[in-house]
Amino acid sequence: QVQLVESGGGLVQPGGSLRLSCAASGSIGTINSMGWYRQAPGKQRELVATITRGDITTDADSVKGRFTISRDNAKNMVYLQMNNLKPEDTAVYYCNLRQWLLARWNEYWGQGTQVTVSA
């Protein structure tokens, strides 16, 4: 199967930066996208950013110009550089992998990492 392990969360002041990392292991196919989602208390999980193996990215409007997603295909890693963090960015951030394998799309999630933006 597939395992996703996130790291890099923590407490940061408004205006600060954090870099999240996610390592994927297991049966990783060549047709996939990786990404980050987040869930704040009392809210639904929402898309932050995704990136394909060909480096095609999508970003939520709320993070455009502040967050940058990137990946290292050789290492099966995905990163989220978060700059100019705001209190409303506080959430649990989840790594996501969607891949075409065994004639269907499969989706996997990491355990999540907490990001808290507070003075």
N, C-alpha and C positions, 0 to 999 in steps of 0.2 A: 504494500500500500504506500501511501504518501504521508509524510510527516512535515509539518511546518512549525518552525520555532522562531518566535520573535524575540528581539532584544532592543534595548536602547531607550525605553520609556523612562519617565521620571518626573520630577517636579522642576518647573522652570518659571521664571518671572515673565510677565508680559513683555513682549519685544524680544525675548530670547529665542534660542534655537535648540533643536534636538534632531538627531538622526536615528531613525528606526531601521533595523535590519531584520531580514527574514531569510532563514536557510531552509530550503526544501530538500528532502531526501526521499529515497524510495523509487518507485516506478514513475519516473518523469518522462513524458513523451515530448515530441518535438513540436506539436501543435498545441500551444497553450498561451494563456495570459496569466500574469500575476498582478496582484494589486493589494490595496489597503482599503479597509472599511473602518468605520468607527461607530461607537454607540455610547451616547451620553446617558446619564441616569434619566429614566422616564421617557426616553425617546427611542425611535426605531433605529436599527442599524442603517447607516448610509454610506454610499460610495464616497471615497476620498480621491483615489486615483488608480488607474490600471495601466499596464504596459504589456505589449505583446513581445514575442521573441524578436520581431522586426523593429522594435522600439517605437511602435505606434502607441501614443499615450492618450488617455482621457483624464480630465480633472474636474472635480466639482467646482462650481463657480465660486464657492466660499473660500477656496484655497488657491485659486489662480493667482500667479505672481508671488506666492509665498512658499508653496510646497513644490518640490520637484521629485518625481519618481524616476528611478533608474534600475537597471538590472545587469547582472553578470551571468550570461547564459552558461559559461563554462563552469561556474561554481553553483549554479541554480540558486542564486541569491537575488533578492529584490530589496531596494532601499527606498526610504522616504526622508528626504531632507526637508525639515520644517523650519522656516525662518519667520521672524516677526510674529511669533505665536501670540494668540489672544486668549482670554479666559474662555471664550466660547469654543475653543479647540479642545477643551478638557473632555476626555472620553477614554474608553478602552479602545485601542486600535488593534484590528485584527488583520492578519495576513491571509490572503486568499489566492488559491490556484485553481484555474479552470483549464482542463485539458481534454482533447479528443483522444480517447483511448478505448479500445474494444468496441468500436462502432457507436460510441455515444459520448456525450459530454459528461465529465465527472468534475465534481467540485469539492474542494478541501479547505479547511479553516485551521488556523493556528489557535493557540489558547488565549491569545490577547495580551497586550501590554498596556499598562495604565500611563496616560499622559495627563498631567495636571499643570495647568497654567494659572498661577496665582502669585500675588504680591505677598 
